[in-house]
Amino acid sequence: MRTKISAVATGLALVALLAGCTPPEAAPTAPTETPDASLRTVSSIAVVGDSMSVGMAACGTRDACPEASWALGTDPAVSSIRERVSAATGGADIASLSLARPGAVVADRIAAVEKARGESADLVLVAIGTNNVCTSSMDLITPVDEFGQTYSELLTTIRAGVPDAPIVAVSLPDITQLWEAGRGDPNIVRLWNQSPSCRTLLGDADSDAAADEERRASVAETLAGYNAAIVDACAEVSGCTTDDGAVARMTFTLDDISSADHFHPSASGQAKVAAAAWPAVQKALGG
């Protein structure tokens, strides 16, 4: 029997973002999946996430481009989880539900899941938490213990809505690589310094002062704590599978970062996320 998950909350407005998406930035040729009879049938996939899951800036503009999303995208070059599941289960047409919003944090995704009513999901992907550390100031970062408690509540809320659907909890990418990759480019540094985004990591981007190095190290330490908390929270929820840190271990190059905002994954970056998360999805589906 198909399980149920709620429809996306009215305030998400992702439908409006579907329009006008330009072709994604160049990405590597995507792999093909061989049908695997051992995998459970999937007719619908939901993603609970933030800007990465709506393909923000992956199409060469600063807008969302859901077709380039690692989770639910349709661009063959990205080879999203949705496309991989379809190919691996014999080319089935899989419906998608996005409970992702740019700027989202863990707590507001709980509200989004709770507000949903009547939609189907046979698999739930969870990729949320970067915005809890990537904030406008250090004092707004969510403490690791609080993050863990809230993430546990999110998974519990999802499980209550979809008692039988596998949940895949994806680790958070190492965004400190973003700074490492771009810090040598004066134009990128200038844009970072002018942007209000992620001041905790990108503020004073060209500074090697001790205080700035300490700030970035604190961001990296917090991310590591978040990823450990994701593993612990998932272990307490039946039918939850993690990626064992695969996304966190990904290596980003400048080509994997959007040329539009130098902040979000490009199409090739989205493809890397999908490839890193895919083994966990296979495991969750019985492969």
VEXDOPA-357480 format. One line per field, with one value per residue (C-alpha): residue number from 0; residue in one letter; x, y, z. Coordinates in nm, 3 decimals. Each point is the difference from the previous one (the first is absolute). Last residue first. Example, Ala and Ser with C-alpha at 12.3 -4.5 7.8 and 13.67 -1.06 7.14 Angstrom:
2
num	c(1  0)
residuo	c(s  a)
X	c(1.367  -0.137)
Y	c(-0.106  -0.344)
Z	c(0.714  0.066)
//
This chain:
287
num	c(286  285  284  283  282  281  280  279  278  277  276  275  274  273  272  271  270  269  268  267  266  265  264  263  262  261  260  259  258  257  256  255  254  253  252  251  250  249  248  247  246  245  244  243  242  241  240  239  238  237  236  235  234  233  232  231  230  229  228  227  226  225  224  223  222  221  220  219  218  217  216  215  214  213  212  211  210  209  208  207  206  205  204  203  202  201  200  199  198  197  196  195  194  193  192  191  190  189  188  187  186  185  184  183  182  181  180  179  178  177  176  175  174  173  172  171  170  169  168  167  166  165  164  163  162  161  160  159  158  157  156  155  154  153  152  151  150  149  148  147  146  145  144  143  142  141  140  139  138  137  136  135  134  133  132  131  130  129  128  127  126  125  124  123  122  121  120  119  118  117  116  115  114  113  112  111  110  109  108  107  106  105  104  103  102  101  100  99  98  97  96  95  94  93  92  91  90  89  88  87  86  85  84  83  82  81  80  79  78  77  76  75  74  73  72  71  70  69  68  67  66  65  64  63  62  61  60  59  58  57  56  55  54  53  52  51  50  49  48  47  46  45  44  43  42  41  40  39  38  37  36  35  34  33  32  31  30  29  28  27  26  25  24  23  22  21  20  19  18  17  16  15  14  13  12  11  10  9  8  7  6  5  4  3  2  1  0)
residuo	c(g  g  l  a  k  q  v  a  p  w  a  a  a  a  v  k  a  q  g  s  a  s  p  h  f  h  d  a  s  s  i  d  d  l  t  f  t  m  r  a  v  a  g  d  d  t  t  c  g  s  v  e  a  c  a  d  v  i  a  a  n  y  g  a  l  t  e  a  v  s  a  r  r  e  e  d  a  a  a  d  s  d  a  d  g  l  l  t  r  c  s  p  s  q  n  w  l  r  v  i  n  p  d  g  r  g  a  e  w  l  q  t  i  d  p  l  s  v  a  v  i  p  a  d  p  v  g  a  r  i  t  t  l  l  e  s  y  t  q  g  f  e  d  v  p  t  i  l  d  m  s  s  t  c  v  n  n  t  g  i  a  v  l  v  l  d  a  s  e  g  r  a  k  e  v  a  a  i  r  d  a  v  v  a  g  p  r  a  l  s  l  s  a  i  d  a  g  g  t  a  a  s  v  r  e  r  i  s  s  v  a  p  d  t  g  l  a  w  s  a  e  p  c  a  d  r  t  g  c  a  a  m  g  v  s  m  s  d  g  v  v  a  i  s  s  v  t  r  l  s  a  d  p  t  e  t  p  a  t  p  a  a  e  p  p  t  c  g  a  l  l  a  v  l  a  l  g  t  a  v  a  s  i  k  t  r  m)
X	c(1.944  -0.285  -0.143  0.197  0.321  -0.057  -0.074  0.322  0.196  -0.158  0.103  0.349  -0.117  -0.284  0.235  0.251  -0.270  -0.106  0.360  0.007  -0.324  0.154  -0.010  -0.085  0.239  0.184  -0.324  -0.045  0.315  -0.155  0.248  0.103  0.233  0.180  0.087  -0.193  0.124  -0.273  0.065  -0.311  -0.211  0.129  -0.034  -0.142  -0.281  -0.257  -0.291  -0.328  -0.247  -0.064  0.113  0.261  0.296  -0.104  0.044  0.349  0.118  -0.143  0.168  0.339  -0.062  -0.096  0.314  0.218  -0.180  0.065  0.371  0.021  -0.182  0.230  0.303  -0.139  -0.032  0.348  0.150  -0.185  0.124  0.357  0.005  0.024  -0.255  -0.109  -0.354  -0.071  -0.338  -0.027  -0.034  -0.212  -0.115  -0.202  -0.177  -0.014  0.208  0.252  0.293  -0.096  -0.012  0.346  0.139  -0.137  0.157  0.334  0.024  0.227  -0.274  -0.225  0.084  0.094  -0.314  -0.225  0.202  -0.121  -0.343  0.072  -0.327  -0.264  -0.080  -0.307  -0.273  -0.176  -0.348  -0.166  -0.379  -0.210  -0.134  -0.012  -0.154  0.126  0.339  0.029  -0.079  0.254  0.263  -0.068  -0.001  0.339  0.128  -0.122  0.177  0.321  0.001  -0.050  0.299  0.213  -0.077  -0.193  0.211  -0.157  0.282  0.250  -0.169  -0.194  -0.047  0.150  -0.017  -0.374  -0.017  0.194  -0.254  -0.219  0.026  -0.277  -0.115  -0.334  -0.098  -0.342  -0.168  -0.365  -0.174  -0.303  0.081  0.301  0.005  0.208  0.266  0.035  0.009  0.280  0.176  -0.008  0.207  0.273  0.089  -0.127  0.179  -0.130  -0.296  -0.038  -0.309  0.006  -0.233  0.080  -0.187  0.197  -0.065  0.155  0.305  0.075  0.071  0.361  -0.088  -0.274  0.215  0.283  -0.229  -0.144  0.346  0.111  0.203  0.144  0.078  -0.339  -0.183  -0.317  0.067  -0.155  0.293  0.318  -0.205  0.072  -0.364  -0.083  0.173  -0.014  0.109  0.345  0.067  0.229  -0.232  0.128  -0.077  -0.238  -0.062  -0.307  0.179  0.302  -0.227  -0.136  -0.126  -0.272  -0.025  -0.295  0.001  -0.297  -0.064  0.275  0.000  0.252  0.343  0.096  -0.102  0.286  -0.026  0.345  0.073  0.153  0.284  -0.028  0.223  0.181  -0.167  -0.033  -0.210  -0.373  -0.231  -0.202  -0.282  -0.283  -0.274  0.070  0.046  -0.371  -0.064  0.247  -0.223  0.097  -0.261  -0.286  0.149  0.098  -0.246  0.005  0.141  -0.186  0.113  -0.082  -0.130)
Y	c(-0.336  0.004  0.345  0.157  -0.157  0.140  0.341  -0.016  -0.089  0.300  0.276  0.053  -0.019  0.246  0.244  -0.024  0.069  0.309  0.122  -0.059  0.198  0.278  -0.022  0.319  0.281  0.155  0.189  -0.044  -0.205  -0.277  -0.223  -0.342  0.155  0.179  -0.341  -0.187  -0.320  -0.214  -0.135  0.161  -0.153  -0.348  0.044  -0.346  0.075  -0.046  -0.244  0.032  -0.290  0.027  0.323  0.005  -0.066  0.299  0.235  -0.131  0.024  0.351  0.103  -0.109  0.213  0.298  -0.035  -0.006  0.310  0.170  -0.078  0.142  0.319  0.034  -0.034  0.281  0.227  -0.091  0.089  0.331  0.077  -0.092  0.236  -0.170  0.233  -0.035  -0.114  0.268  -0.175  -0.319  -0.261  0.156  0.267  -0.261  0.226  0.380  0.045  0.278  -0.189  -0.310  0.196  0.147  -0.342  -0.142  0.279  -0.031  -0.376  -0.177  -0.034  -0.193  -0.366  0.032  0.200  -0.258  -0.279  0.132  -0.107  -0.363  -0.148  -0.097  -0.370  -0.148  -0.161  -0.260  -0.093  -0.321  0.024  -0.215  0.233  0.309  0.281  -0.121  -0.075  0.356  0.142  -0.230  0.105  0.367  -0.051  -0.169  0.294  0.236  -0.191  -0.029  0.368  0.095  -0.209  0.144  0.361  0.185  0.283  0.341  0.122  -0.052  0.251  0.012  -0.375  -0.312  -0.217  -0.077  0.074  -0.320  -0.210  -0.181  -0.288  -0.253  -0.237  -0.174  -0.312  -0.149  0.338  0.089  0.332  0.029  0.283  0.213  0.243  -0.226  -0.047  0.374  0.068  -0.252  0.162  0.325  -0.152  -0.145  0.324  0.126  0.276  -0.114  -0.235  -0.375  -0.210  -0.107  -0.281  -0.221  -0.256  -0.287  -0.135  -0.347  -0.067  -0.350  0.043  0.108  0.253  0.161  -0.003  0.167  0.265  0.084  -0.002  0.253  -0.082  0.353  -0.017  -0.159  0.312  -0.117  0.109  -0.153  -0.044  0.142  0.293  0.116  -0.005  0.190  0.315  0.266  0.346  0.162  -0.078  -0.255  -0.295  -0.129  0.329  -0.174  -0.359  -0.038  -0.254  0.225  0.282  -0.192  -0.347  -0.258  -0.205  -0.219  -0.294  -0.172  -0.327  -0.207  -0.379  -0.174  -0.077  -0.364  0.000  0.235  0.179  0.119  0.367  0.239  0.234  0.375  0.180  0.265  0.337  0.322  0.265  -0.069  0.130  0.302  -0.032  0.232  -0.165  -0.254  0.277  0.070  -0.357  0.039  0.248  -0.141  0.206  -0.228  -0.299  -0.294  -0.284  -0.246  -0.348  -0.321  -0.359  -0.210  -0.346)
Z	c(-0.297  0.248  -0.066  0.286  -0.131  -0.347  0.152  0.203  -0.314  -0.183  0.239  -0.141  -0.362  0.066  0.175  -0.284  -0.258  0.196  -0.014  -0.375  -0.033  0.208  0.379  0.191  0.101  -0.289  -0.082  -0.375  -0.069  0.209  0.184  -0.135  -0.257  0.284  0.147  0.268  0.165  0.156  0.350  0.153  -0.279  0.087  0.376  0.065  -0.249  0.274  0.009  0.190  0.005  0.372  0.161  0.280  -0.231  -0.211  0.295  0.080  -0.361  -0.037  0.328  -0.134  -0.308  0.215  0.209  -0.312  -0.122  0.334  -0.021  -0.353  0.106  0.302  -0.227  -0.213  0.304  0.127  -0.339  0.014  0.351  -0.092  -0.296  -0.338  -0.158  -0.363  0.079  0.257  0.049  -0.202  0.274  0.275  -0.243  -0.186  -0.249  0.043  -0.318  -0.062  0.153  -0.194  -0.325  0.062  0.090  -0.324  -0.202  0.183  -0.073  0.249  0.263  -0.233  0.055  0.367  0.076  -0.161  0.158  0.335  -0.122  0.088  -0.120  0.256  0.043  -0.167  0.207  -0.214  0.122  -0.116  -0.022  0.233  0.270  -0.223  0.202  0.338  -0.153  -0.129  0.343  0.163  -0.253  0.069  0.377  -0.022  -0.204  0.270  0.277  -0.200  -0.092  0.364  0.101  -0.283  0.087  -0.274  -0.143  0.061  0.225  -0.281  -0.227  -0.328  -0.014  -0.159  0.312  0.013  -0.373  -0.070  0.188  -0.249  -0.245  0.067  -0.275  0.050  -0.196  -0.076  0.022  -0.063  0.072  0.230  0.237  0.068  0.290  0.223  -0.266  -0.054  0.375  0.048  -0.295  0.197  0.280  -0.222  -0.176  -0.334  -0.191  -0.337  0.048  -0.025  0.058  -0.361  -0.105  -0.297  -0.207  -0.147  -0.350  0.009  -0.214  0.119  0.369  -0.040  -0.268  0.208  0.313  -0.190  -0.144  0.343  0.157  -0.258  -0.308  -0.025  -0.372  -0.071  0.128  0.174  0.357  0.311  0.240  -0.153  -0.130  -0.356  -0.114  0.319  -0.129  0.270  -0.108  0.021  -0.364  -0.167  0.042  0.336  0.178  0.246  -0.104  0.222  0.223  0.050  0.116  0.299  0.079  0.046  -0.317  -0.094  -0.241  -0.166  -0.185  0.158  -0.017  0.224  -0.143  -0.049  -0.366  -0.085  -0.334  -0.114  0.066  -0.249  0.085  -0.067  -0.247  0.198  0.058  -0.199  0.166  0.002  -0.273  0.116  0.252  -0.098  0.198  0.273  0.255  0.011  0.100  0.284  0.182  0.341  0.185  -0.091  0.175  -0.215  0.004  0.287  -0.005  -0.056  -0.047  -0.301  0.081)
//
